[in-house]
Amino acid sequence: MSEEDVERWTAAATWTASAELTPVQTLLWRAERHPVQSSTSTVVVDLDRAPDWERLVAAAEWGTRLVRRLRQRVVDPLVPTAPPTWADDPTFDLGYHLRRERVSSRDEVLAQATQVALRPFDRSRPLWEGVLFEGLPDGAAAYVLKIHHALADPLGTVQLLSMLQSGRREHTPRKPLGAEPATSVDADPVELAVAGLRVDVSTLPEAAVATARTLAHAATRPQVVVASALRYGASVRRLMTQAAPPSPELSPRTGKRWSFLTLDAPLDPLRAVARQGGGTLDDAAVALVLGGLRRYHERRGSAVPEIPVGVRVSLDRADDLGNRFAGAVISGPLAVEDPVDRVAAVRGEVLSLHTERALEVLDVAAPVVNRLPSFVGAAALRTAVPPDAFVLTLPGPPRRRYMAGAQVQGMYVLGPLPGAALTVSLVTCGDTACIGVNVDASAVADLEALAECLAEGVEEMVSAAPAADGQSVGPT
């Protein structure tokens, strides 16, 4: 057992120890209307060989004991007086969550993964399902994991997978185990609701005093308070307003017909192009997708200069790829042909968002909305006009990883489609960018052409990278 494995597995044992869902997780959980307003992410892990089934089952048994959350279910209070809580599932059955099937091609893996993702979760059980697909050419296999946002967002899902995988192909006999819970908690919806009411009543005097202090403070500086409120409101309006008109080539959208596709790109050229344009890998990923969509619109004879694109904005630093982030929409420059110029244009759009005061408006509003019926939360999430595309970048494992003796050759995240025509996730996996694309098939007239154009967008971006001699790298 290597020191690196020990370090990762120890970290996994303490992963997401919170007893309750966060306000944003609660909002997504209660407002979910699957699949149109889904909070489900799917990960496709390419393996160089089919792992031994018994060994994979044993590894999953160990993983669910190490990460207790994988054996827990969500319990909602009878009325929304408190956040939902996690409780051990006394009927946990690994056989329900993990199974294997045979396929003949990778296209069939993606088609099957789509069907897995479109089936809603049994919300009375732990929120994950894994399927091993065997029978691929040359003995290869694929592992498909479906996971709910309440358990982990896409970033958390990649981190969890990376932590649980091994750094060696051989079996590790004595792996660490998570601490056994002192008692098995079986939360009751009525008791949760009553406990929430008790907390509300007990904190009422303190809340009243705090409100009175706030009002008194506001009364002494009315102009400052009003001006601050107006600036915040203006920021909310800008963030909720469409950044660019939606493309007619990416509508109408139903959100009910998902289609998965995957792409690969070498990471170093993407990073080089990002540096040339003064941007980050996130900006390069957005520019890459825009390059593909530009070609698609050209093929369709549609002249669209820009489209709304949803991006992840760091709340810490402009160039950060950390965990604190918010979603926002930029005007994606579709008419810019040069990849480097496109990265620079995207960077400028993202930087302009850092002046917005209301980037965390969802975190601020969620605790209030969660006290209302679930349909109110669902309506609130639909208030913002969705972009044509979401693009996000996720840090994956930096080194080679194995699952039950099979080497991980790629990791692709296929995110949900909350009103968008496509969601694109770029995962850094060693020296490769693994790009997963979920497309609303009802919004795209020619899926095959879109796949070809996105692949050409990858080649275009890689070709723009400078080689050691200062010349472009050229297509790979």
SEKEKE-888056 format. One record per residue (C-alpha): y, x, z. Coordinates in nm, 2 decimals. Layout:
node yy=Y; xx=X; zz=Z
...
This chain:
node yy=0.00; xx=0.00; zz=0.00
node yy=0.32; xx=0.16; zz=-0.11
node yy=0.64; xx=0.17; zz=0.10
node yy=0.82; xx=-0.03; zz=-0.17
node yy=0.55; xx=-0.30; zz=-0.15
node yy=0.58; xx=-0.31; zz=0.23
node yy=0.96; xx=-0.34; zz=0.21
node yy=0.95; xx=-0.63; zz=-0.05
node yy=0.67; xx=-0.82; zz=0.13
node yy=0.85; xx=-0.79; zz=0.46
node yy=1.16; xx=-0.93; zz=0.31
node yy=0.96; xx=-1.21; zz=0.16
node yy=0.83; xx=-1.31; zz=0.50
node yy=1.18; xx=-1.39; zz=0.62
node yy=1.29; xx=-1.56; zz=0.29
node yy=1.48; xx=-1.88; zz=0.34
node yy=1.42; xx=-1.94; zz=0.71
node yy=1.68; xx=-2.22; zz=0.73
node yy=1.54; xx=-2.54; zz=0.88
node yy=1.76; xx=-2.77; zz=0.67
node yy=1.88; xx=-2.80; zz=0.31
node yy=2.23; xx=-2.67; zz=0.25
node yy=2.50; xx=-2.93; zz=0.15
node yy=2.47; xx=-2.84; zz=-0.22
node yy=2.09; xx=-2.85; zz=-0.21
node yy=2.11; xx=-3.18; zz=-0.04
node yy=2.34; xx=-3.32; zz=-0.30
node yy=2.11; xx=-3.20; zz=-0.58
node yy=1.80; xx=-3.33; zz=-0.40
node yy=1.94; xx=-3.68; zz=-0.34
node yy=2.12; xx=-3.72; zz=-0.67
node yy=1.83; xx=-3.61; zz=-0.89
node yy=1.74; xx=-3.84; zz=-1.18
node yy=1.46; xx=-3.66; zz=-1.35
node yy=1.46; xx=-3.52; zz=-1.62
node yy=1.82; xx=-3.60; zz=-1.73
node yy=1.97; xx=-3.49; zz=-1.40
node yy=1.69; xx=-3.26; zz=-1.31
node yy=1.70; xx=-2.98; zz=-1.06
node yy=1.38; xx=-2.82; zz=-1.18
node yy=1.35; xx=-2.46; zz=-1.32
node yy=1.04; xx=-2.33; zz=-1.50
node yy=0.95; xx=-1.96; zz=-1.52
node yy=0.71; xx=-1.82; zz=-1.78
node yy=0.55; xx=-1.49; zz=-1.69
node yy=0.38; xx=-1.30; zz=-1.97
node yy=0.08; xx=-1.10; zz=-1.85
node yy=-0.11; xx=-0.82; zz=-2.04
node yy=-0.45; xx=-0.96; zz=-1.94
node yy=-0.59; xx=-1.27; zz=-1.77
node yy=-0.61; xx=-1.19; zz=-1.40
node yy=-0.93; xx=-1.25; zz=-1.21
node yy=-0.90; xx=-1.62; zz=-1.11
node yy=-1.05; xx=-1.58; zz=-0.76
node yy=-0.81; xx=-1.29; zz=-0.69
node yy=-0.51; xx=-1.49; zz=-0.81
node yy=-0.61; xx=-1.79; zz=-0.59
node yy=-0.65; xx=-1.54; zz=-0.29
node yy=-0.30; xx=-1.40; zz=-0.37
node yy=-0.15; xx=-1.75; zz=-0.39
node yy=-0.31; xx=-1.83; zz=-0.05
node yy=-0.17; xx=-1.51; zz=0.10
node yy=0.18; xx=-1.58; zz=-0.06
node yy=0.20; xx=-1.93; zz=0.08
node yy=0.12; xx=-1.80; zz=0.43
node yy=0.37; xx=-1.51; zz=0.40
node yy=0.65; xx=-1.74; zz=0.27
node yy=0.61; xx=-2.05; zz=0.49
node yy=0.85; xx=-2.25; zz=0.28
node yy=0.59; xx=-2.27; zz=0.00
node yy=0.38; xx=-2.49; zz=0.24
node yy=0.66; xx=-2.71; zz=0.35
node yy=0.80; xx=-3.04; zz=0.22
node yy=1.14; xx=-3.21; zz=0.24
node yy=1.18; xx=-3.49; zz=0.49
node yy=1.49; xx=-3.71; zz=0.44
node yy=1.64; xx=-3.90; zz=0.73
node yy=1.61; xx=-4.28; zz=0.70
node yy=1.99; xx=-4.31; zz=0.65
node yy=2.21; xx=-4.01; zz=0.54
node yy=2.34; xx=-3.92; zz=0.89
node yy=2.19; xx=-3.57; zz=0.87
node yy=2.07; xx=-3.33; zz=0.61
node yy=1.71; xx=-3.33; zz=0.49
node yy=1.49; xx=-3.09; zz=0.68
node yy=1.18; xx=-2.88; zz=0.60
node yy=0.86; xx=-2.96; zz=0.77
node yy=0.50; xx=-2.82; zz=0.73
node yy=0.29; xx=-3.02; zz=0.50
node yy=-0.02; xx=-3.10; zz=0.71
node yy=-0.21; xx=-3.20; zz=0.39
node yy=-0.12; xx=-2.89; zz=0.20
node yy=-0.38; xx=-2.83; zz=-0.07
node yy=-0.35; xx=-2.51; zz=-0.28
node yy=-0.58; xx=-2.67; zz=-0.54
node yy=-0.31; xx=-2.93; zz=-0.61
node yy=-0.04; xx=-2.67; zz=-0.67
node yy=-0.23; xx=-2.40; zz=-0.86
node yy=-0.46; xx=-2.46; zz=-1.16
node yy=-0.56; xx=-2.29; zz=-1.49
node yy=-0.59; xx=-2.41; zz=-1.85
node yy=-0.69; xx=-2.25; zz=-2.18
node yy=-0.46; xx=-2.22; zz=-2.48
node yy=-0.49; xx=-2.04; zz=-2.82
node yy=-0.13; xx=-1.92; zz=-2.88
node yy=0.19; xx=-1.84; zz=-2.70
node yy=0.36; xx=-2.13; zz=-2.88
node yy=0.11; xx=-2.35; zz=-2.71
node yy=0.20; xx=-2.20; zz=-2.38
node yy=0.57; xx=-2.29; zz=-2.43
node yy=0.47; xx=-2.64; zz=-2.54
node yy=0.25; xx=-2.69; zz=-2.24
node yy=0.52; xx=-2.54; zz=-2.01
node yy=0.77; xx=-2.80; zz=-2.14
node yy=0.53; xx=-3.08; zz=-2.05
node yy=0.48; xx=-2.93; zz=-1.70
node yy=0.86; xx=-2.91; zz=-1.65
node yy=0.92; xx=-3.27; zz=-1.77
node yy=0.67; xx=-3.41; zz=-1.52
node yy=0.86; xx=-3.50; zz=-1.20
node yy=0.75; xx=-3.35; zz=-0.87
node yy=0.56; xx=-3.54; zz=-0.61
node yy=0.85; xx=-3.53; zz=-0.36
node yy=0.61; xx=-3.58; zz=-0.06
node yy=0.46; xx=-3.23; zz=-0.12
node yy=0.58; xx=-2.87; zz=-0.14
node yy=0.81; xx=-2.84; zz=-0.44
node yy=0.62; xx=-2.59; zz=-0.67
node yy=0.34; xx=-2.59; zz=-0.92
node yy=0.17; xx=-2.29; zz=-1.09
node yy=-0.04; xx=-2.29; zz=-1.40
node yy=-0.23; xx=-1.99; zz=-1.54
node yy=-0.28; xx=-2.02; zz=-1.92
node yy=-0.57; xx=-1.81; zz=-2.04
node yy=-0.72; xx=-1.76; zz=-2.39
node yy=-0.42; xx=-1.59; zz=-2.56
node yy=-0.49; xx=-1.33; zz=-2.83
node yy=-0.60; xx=-0.98; zz=-2.71
node yy=-0.70; xx=-1.12; zz=-2.37
node yy=-0.33; xx=-1.18; zz=-2.27
node yy=-0.23; xx=-1.47; zz=-2.04
node yy=0.08; xx=-1.64; zz=-1.91
node yy=0.16; xx=-1.78; zz=-1.56
node yy=0.40; xx=-2.08; zz=-1.56
node yy=0.58; xx=-2.16; zz=-1.23
node yy=0.77; xx=-2.48; zz=-1.18
node yy=1.00; xx=-2.49; zz=-0.88
node yy=1.26; xx=-2.72; zz=-0.74
node yy=1.62; xx=-2.62; zz=-0.68
node yy=1.59; xx=-2.74; zz=-0.32
node yy=1.33; xx=-2.47; zz=-0.27
node yy=1.50; xx=-2.20; zz=-0.48
node yy=1.77; xx=-2.18; zz=-0.74
node yy=1.69; xx=-1.98; zz=-1.06
node yy=1.82; xx=-1.66; zz=-0.89
node yy=1.61; xx=-1.72; zz=-0.58
node yy=1.31; xx=-1.80; zz=-0.79
node yy=1.33; xx=-1.47; zz=-0.97
node yy=1.38; xx=-1.29; zz=-0.64
node yy=1.09; xx=-1.46; zz=-0.48
node yy=0.85; xx=-1.38; zz=-0.77
node yy=0.97; xx=-1.02; zz=-0.78
node yy=0.91; xx=-0.99; zz=-0.40
node yy=0.56; xx=-1.14; zz=-0.41
node yy=0.44; xx=-0.93; zz=-0.70
node yy=0.26; xx=-0.60; zz=-0.65
node yy=0.37; xx=-0.25; zz=-0.76
node yy=0.01; xx=-0.16; zz=-0.85
node yy=-0.28; xx=-0.31; zz=-1.06
node yy=-0.54; xx=-0.24; zz=-0.79
node yy=-0.61; xx=-0.48; zz=-0.51
node yy=-0.42; xx=-0.42; zz=-0.18
node yy=-0.67; xx=-0.50; zz=0.10
node yy=-0.44; xx=-0.52; zz=0.41
node yy=-0.12; xx=-0.70; zz=0.32
node yy=0.13; xx=-0.82; zz=0.58
node yy=0.11; xx=-1.18; zz=0.69
node yy=0.40; xx=-1.41; zz=0.80
node yy=0.44; xx=-1.51; zz=1.16
node yy=0.25; xx=-1.83; zz=1.25
node yy=0.48; xx=-2.11; zz=1.36
node yy=0.49; xx=-2.19; zz=1.73
node yy=0.43; xx=-2.56; zz=1.66
node yy=0.36; xx=-2.75; zz=1.34
node yy=0.67; xx=-2.97; zz=1.28
node yy=0.61; xx=-3.31; zz=1.13
node yy=0.96; xx=-3.45; zz=1.11
node yy=1.01; xx=-3.83; zz=1.12
node yy=1.27; xx=-3.99; zz=0.90
node yy=1.38; xx=-4.23; zz=1.17
node yy=1.41; xx=-3.96; zz=1.44
node yy=1.61; xx=-3.74; zz=1.20
node yy=1.86; xx=-4.03; zz=1.13
node yy=1.89; xx=-4.10; zz=1.51
node yy=1.94; xx=-3.73; zz=1.58
node yy=2.21; xx=-3.71; zz=1.32
node yy=2.39; xx=-4.01; zz=1.47
node yy=2.37; xx=-3.85; zz=1.82
node yy=2.53; xx=-3.53; zz=1.68
node yy=2.81; xx=-3.73; zz=1.51
node yy=2.88; xx=-3.92; zz=1.84
node yy=2.88; xx=-3.60; zz=2.05
node yy=3.11; xx=-3.41; zz=1.82
node yy=3.35; xx=-3.71; zz=1.76
node yy=3.60; xx=-3.61; zz=2.04
node yy=3.61; xx=-3.25; zz=1.92
node yy=3.65; xx=-3.36; zz=1.56
node yy=3.93; xx=-3.60; zz=1.66
node yy=4.11; xx=-3.32; zz=1.84
node yy=4.07; xx=-3.08; zz=1.54
node yy=4.21; xx=-3.35; zz=1.31
node yy=4.50; xx=-3.42; zz=1.53
node yy=4.58; xx=-3.04; zz=1.54
node yy=4.56; xx=-3.02; zz=1.17
node yy=4.79; xx=-3.32; zz=1.12
node yy=5.04; xx=-3.18; zz=1.38
node yy=5.04; xx=-2.85; zz=1.20
node yy=5.09; xx=-3.02; zz=0.87
node yy=5.38; xx=-3.22; zz=1.01
node yy=5.56; xx=-2.89; zz=1.10
node yy=5.52; xx=-2.76; zz=0.74
node yy=5.51; xx=-3.06; zz=0.52
node yy=5.64; xx=-2.89; zz=0.20
node yy=5.39; xx=-2.61; zz=0.23
node yy=5.10; xx=-2.85; zz=0.29
node yy=5.20; xx=-3.08; zz=0.00
node yy=5.25; xx=-2.79; zz=-0.24
node yy=4.91; xx=-2.64; zz=-0.15
node yy=4.74; xx=-2.98; zz=-0.20
node yy=4.90; xx=-3.02; zz=-0.54
node yy=4.80; xx=-2.67; zz=-0.65
node yy=4.44; xx=-2.74; zz=-0.54
node yy=4.44; xx=-3.07; zz=-0.71
node yy=4.57; xx=-2.92; zz=-1.03
node yy=4.30; xx=-2.65; zz=-1.01
node yy=4.03; xx=-2.92; zz=-0.97
node yy=4.17; xx=-3.10; zz=-1.28
node yy=4.16; xx=-2.79; zz=-1.49
node yy=3.80; xx=-2.71; zz=-1.38
node yy=3.69; xx=-3.07; zz=-1.45
node yy=3.86; xx=-3.09; zz=-1.78
node yy=3.67; xx=-3.00; zz=-2.10
node yy=3.76; xx=-2.64; zz=-2.20
node yy=3.71; xx=-2.71; zz=-2.57
node yy=3.60; xx=-3.01; zz=-2.77
node yy=3.22; xx=-3.05; zz=-2.78
node yy=3.04; xx=-2.95; zz=-3.10
node yy=2.92; xx=-3.24; zz=-3.32
node yy=2.62; xx=-3.02; zz=-3.41
node yy=2.50; xx=-3.03; zz=-3.05
node yy=2.50; xx=-3.40; zz=-2.99
node yy=2.40; xx=-3.67; zz=-2.92
node yy=2.21; xx=-3.56; zz=-2.60
node yy=1.96; xx=-3.76; zz=-2.41
node yy=1.83; xx=-3.48; zz=-2.18
node yy=1.47; xx=-3.63; zz=-2.22
node yy=1.33; xx=-3.40; zz=-2.50
node yy=1.31; xx=-3.04; zz=-2.38
node yy=1.20; xx=-2.76; zz=-2.61
node yy=1.14; xx=-2.40; zz=-2.48
node yy=1.18; xx=-2.08; zz=-2.67
node yy=1.20; xx=-1.71; zz=-2.56
node yy=1.36; xx=-1.40; zz=-2.70
node yy=1.36; xx=-1.03; zz=-2.61
node yy=1.63; xx=-0.77; zz=-2.63
node yy=1.66; xx=-0.40; zz=-2.51
node yy=1.89; xx=-0.39; zz=-2.21
node yy=2.07; xx=-0.06; zz=-2.28
node yy=2.23; xx=-0.17; zz=-2.61
node yy=2.35; xx=-0.50; zz=-2.45
node yy=2.51; xx=-0.31; zz=-2.16
node yy=2.67; xx=-0.06; zz=-2.41
node yy=2.82; xx=-0.35; zz=-2.61
node yy=2.94; xx=-0.51; zz=-2.28
node yy=3.11; xx=-0.18; zz=-2.19
node yy=3.27; xx=-0.15; zz=-2.53
node yy=3.42; xx=-0.50; zz=-2.49
node yy=3.54; xx=-0.43; zz=-2.14
node yy=3.30; xx=-0.68; zz=-2.00
node yy=2.98; xx=-0.72; zz=-1.80
node yy=2.62; xx=-0.80; zz=-1.89
node yy=2.70; xx=-1.17; zz=-1.81
node yy=2.98; xx=-1.16; zz=-2.08
node yy=2.74; xx=-0.99; zz=-2.33
node yy=2.48; xx=-1.26; zz=-2.27
node yy=2.74; xx=-1.53; zz=-2.34
node yy=2.86; xx=-1.35; zz=-2.65
node yy=2.51; xx=-1.31; zz=-2.77
node yy=2.44; xx=-1.69; zz=-2.74
node yy=2.78; xx=-1.76; zz=-2.91
node yy=2.68; xx=-1.53; zz=-3.20
node yy=2.36; xx=-1.73; zz=-3.25
node yy=2.54; xx=-2.06; zz=-3.23
node yy=2.81; xx=-1.94; zz=-3.47
node yy=2.54; xx=-1.86; zz=-3.73
node yy=2.38; xx=-2.20; zz=-3.66
node yy=2.70; xx=-2.38; zz=-3.73
node yy=2.76; xx=-2.18; zz=-4.05
node yy=2.41; xx=-2.28; zz=-4.17
node yy=2.50; xx=-2.65; zz=-4.11
node yy=2.83; xx=-2.61; zz=-4.29
node yy=3.02; xx=-2.69; zz=-3.97
node yy=3.35; xx=-2.51; zz=-3.89
node yy=3.39; xx=-2.52; zz=-3.51
node yy=3.62; xx=-2.25; zz=-3.37
node yy=3.51; xx=-2.28; zz=-3.00
node yy=3.28; xx=-2.47; zz=-2.78
node yy=3.26; xx=-2.54; zz=-2.40
node yy=3.02; xx=-2.30; zz=-2.23
node yy=2.92; xx=-2.31; zz=-1.86
node yy=2.91; xx=-1.97; zz=-1.69
node yy=2.85; xx=-1.83; zz=-1.35
node yy=3.16; xx=-1.69; zz=-1.18
node yy=3.13; xx=-1.45; zz=-0.89
node yy=3.32; xx=-1.55; zz=-0.58
node yy=3.34; xx=-1.19; zz=-0.46
node yy=3.46; xx=-0.98; zz=-0.74
node yy=3.53; xx=-1.03; zz=-1.11
node yy=3.26; xx=-0.78; zz=-1.21
node yy=3.00; xx=-0.87; zz=-0.95
node yy=2.65; xx=-1.00; zz=-1.01
node yy=2.59; xx=-1.10; zz=-0.65
node yy=2.47; xx=-1.41; zz=-0.48
node yy=2.80; xx=-1.59; zz=-0.41
node yy=2.90; xx=-1.76; zz=-0.73
node yy=3.02; xx=-2.09; zz=-0.87
node yy=2.97; xx=-2.26; zz=-1.19
node yy=3.27; xx=-2.31; zz=-1.43
node yy=3.33; xx=-2.38; zz=-1.79
node yy=3.51; xx=-2.16; zz=-2.04
node yy=3.62; xx=-2.20; zz=-2.40
node yy=3.35; xx=-2.01; zz=-2.59
node yy=3.50; xx=-1.83; zz=-2.90
node yy=3.26; xx=-1.93; zz=-3.18
node yy=3.48; xx=-1.81; zz=-3.46
node yy=3.50; xx=-1.44; zz=-3.35
node yy=3.26; xx=-1.26; zz=-3.58
node yy=3.26; xx=-0.91; zz=-3.42
node yy=3.03; xx=-0.89; zz=-3.12
node yy=3.25; xx=-0.65; zz=-2.93
node yy=3.56; xx=-0.86; zz=-2.98
node yy=3.35; xx=-1.17; zz=-2.87
node yy=3.26; xx=-0.99; zz=-2.54
node yy=3.63; xx=-0.91; zz=-2.48
node yy=3.73; xx=-1.27; zz=-2.55
node yy=3.46; xx=-1.40; zz=-2.31
node yy=3.57; xx=-1.15; zz=-2.05
node yy=3.93; xx=-1.28; zz=-2.08
node yy=3.82; xx=-1.64; zz=-2.03
node yy=3.61; xx=-1.55; zz=-1.73
node yy=3.88; xx=-1.35; zz=-1.57
node yy=4.12; xx=-1.64; zz=-1.60
node yy=3.89; xx=-1.85; zz=-1.38
node yy=3.94; xx=-1.61; zz=-1.09
node yy=4.29; xx=-1.75; zz=-1.03
node yy=4.15; xx=-2.10; zz=-0.98
node yy=4.16; xx=-2.22; zz=-0.61
node yy=3.90; xx=-2.49; zz=-0.65
node yy=3.60; xx=-2.29; zz=-0.78
node yy=3.41; xx=-2.39; zz=-0.46
node yy=3.50; xx=-2.76; zz=-0.49
node yy=3.13; xx=-2.86; zz=-0.50
node yy=3.07; xx=-2.68; zz=-0.17
node yy=3.37; xx=-2.85; zz=-0.02
node yy=3.28; xx=-3.20; zz=-0.15
node yy=2.91; xx=-3.19; zz=-0.09
node yy=2.91; xx=-3.26; zz=0.29
node yy=3.12; xx=-3.57; zz=0.24
node yy=2.93; xx=-3.70; zz=-0.06
node yy=2.60; xx=-3.65; zz=0.12
node yy=2.70; xx=-3.91; zz=0.37
node yy=2.71; xx=-4.17; zz=0.10
node yy=2.43; xx=-4.34; zz=-0.09
node yy=2.24; xx=-4.12; zz=-0.34
node yy=2.37; xx=-4.30; zz=-0.64
node yy=2.73; xx=-4.20; zz=-0.54
node yy=2.62; xx=-3.84; zz=-0.54
node yy=2.46; xx=-3.88; zz=-0.88
node yy=2.78; xx=-4.04; zz=-1.02
node yy=2.99; xx=-3.76; zz=-0.87
node yy=2.77; xx=-3.49; zz=-1.04
node yy=2.83; xx=-3.67; zz=-1.37
node yy=3.21; xx=-3.67; zz=-1.32
node yy=3.26; xx=-3.33; zz=-1.48
node yy=3.22; xx=-3.32; zz=-1.86
node yy=2.91; xx=-3.11; zz=-1.93
node yy=2.95; xx=-2.80; zz=-2.16
node yy=2.75; xx=-2.76; zz=-2.48
node yy=2.56; xx=-2.46; zz=-2.33
node yy=2.50; xx=-2.30; zz=-2.00
node yy=2.45; xx=-1.93; zz=-1.99
node yy=2.35; xx=-1.73; zz=-1.68
node yy=2.22; xx=-1.37; zz=-1.61
node yy=1.97; xx=-1.30; zz=-1.34
node yy=1.86; xx=-0.96; zz=-1.20
node yy=1.48; xx=-0.93; zz=-1.22
node yy=1.24; xx=-0.66; zz=-1.12
node yy=1.37; xx=-0.31; zz=-1.21
node yy=1.02; xx=-0.16; zz=-1.22
node yy=0.67; xx=-0.25; zz=-1.34
node yy=0.51; xx=-0.54; zz=-1.15
node yy=0.15; xx=-0.69; zz=-1.14
node yy=0.00; xx=-1.03; zz=-1.05
node yy=-0.36; xx=-1.01; zz=-0.93
node yy=-0.42; xx=-0.70; zz=-1.15
node yy=-0.24; xx=-0.82; zz=-1.46
node yy=0.08; xx=-0.64; zz=-1.57
node yy=0.40; xx=-0.85; zz=-1.60
node yy=0.53; xx=-0.79; zz=-1.95
node yy=0.81; xx=-1.05; zz=-1.94
node yy=0.97; xx=-1.31; zz=-1.72
node yy=1.16; xx=-1.60; zz=-1.87
node yy=1.36; xx=-1.86; zz=-1.68
node yy=1.39; xx=-2.21; zz=-1.85
node yy=1.66; xx=-2.39; zz=-1.65
node yy=1.73; xx=-2.77; zz=-1.65
node yy=1.96; xx=-2.95; zz=-1.89
node yy=2.23; xx=-3.12; zz=-1.68
node yy=2.40; xx=-3.28; zz=-1.98
node yy=2.42; xx=-2.96; zz=-2.19
node yy=2.25; xx=-2.91; zz=-2.53
node yy=2.09; xx=-2.58; zz=-2.42
node yy=2.06; xx=-2.37; zz=-2.11
node yy=2.01; xx=-2.00; zz=-2.16
node yy=1.89; xx=-1.76; zz=-1.89
node yy=1.88; xx=-1.38; zz=-1.93
node yy=1.65; xx=-1.20; zz=-1.68
node yy=1.67; xx=-0.82; zz=-1.65
node yy=1.30; xx=-0.71; zz=-1.64
node yy=1.27; xx=-0.33; zz=-1.64
node yy=1.45; xx=-0.21; zz=-1.95
node yy=1.42; xx=-0.55; zz=-2.13
node yy=1.64; xx=-0.86; zz=-2.13
node yy=1.40; xx=-1.16; zz=-2.12
node yy=1.59; xx=-1.46; zz=-2.26
node yy=1.47; xx=-1.81; zz=-2.19
node yy=1.62; xx=-2.10; zz=-2.38
node yy=1.58; xx=-2.47; zz=-2.30
node yy=1.70; xx=-2.69; zz=-2.58
node yy=1.77; xx=-3.06; zz=-2.58
node yy=1.57; xx=-3.14; zz=-2.89
node yy=1.75; xx=-3.48; zz=-2.94
node yy=2.08; xx=-3.29; zz=-2.98
node yy=1.97; xx=-3.02; zz=-3.23
node yy=1.89; xx=-3.14; zz=-3.58
node yy=1.71; xx=-2.82; zz=-3.69
node yy=1.53; xx=-2.65; zz=-3.40
node yy=1.37; xx=-2.39; zz=-3.62
node yy=1.70; xx=-2.29; zz=-3.77
node yy=1.85; xx=-2.26; zz=-3.42
node yy=1.57; xx=-2.04; zz=-3.31
node yy=1.62; xx=-1.81; zz=-3.61
node yy=2.00; xx=-1.80; zz=-3.55
node yy=1.96; xx=-1.71; zz=-3.19
node yy=1.72; xx=-1.43; zz=-3.29
node yy=1.98; xx=-1.31; zz=-3.54
node yy=2.24; xx=-1.32; zz=-3.26
node yy=2.02; xx=-1.08; zz=-3.06
node yy=1.99; xx=-0.84; zz=-3.35
node yy=2.36; xx=-0.86; zz=-3.42
node yy=2.45; xx=-0.77; zz=-3.06
node yy=2.19; xx=-0.48; zz=-3.04
node yy=2.32; xx=-0.34; zz=-3.37
node yy=2.67; xx=-0.33; zz=-3.24
node yy=2.58; xx=-0.08; zz=-2.97
node yy=2.69; xx=0.28; zz=-3.02
node yy=2.41; xx=0.54; zz=-3.05
node yy=2.44; xx=0.89; zz=-2.90
node yy=2.60; xx=1.02; zz=-3.22
node yy=2.86; xx=0.74; zz=-3.21
node yy=2.70; xx=0.53; zz=-3.49
node yy=2.56; xx=0.19; zz=-3.43
node yy=2.20; xx=0.15; zz=-3.32
node yy=2.09; xx=-0.08; zz=-3.60
node yy=1.84; xx=-0.37; zz=-3.58
node yy=1.53; xx=-0.32; zz=-3.37
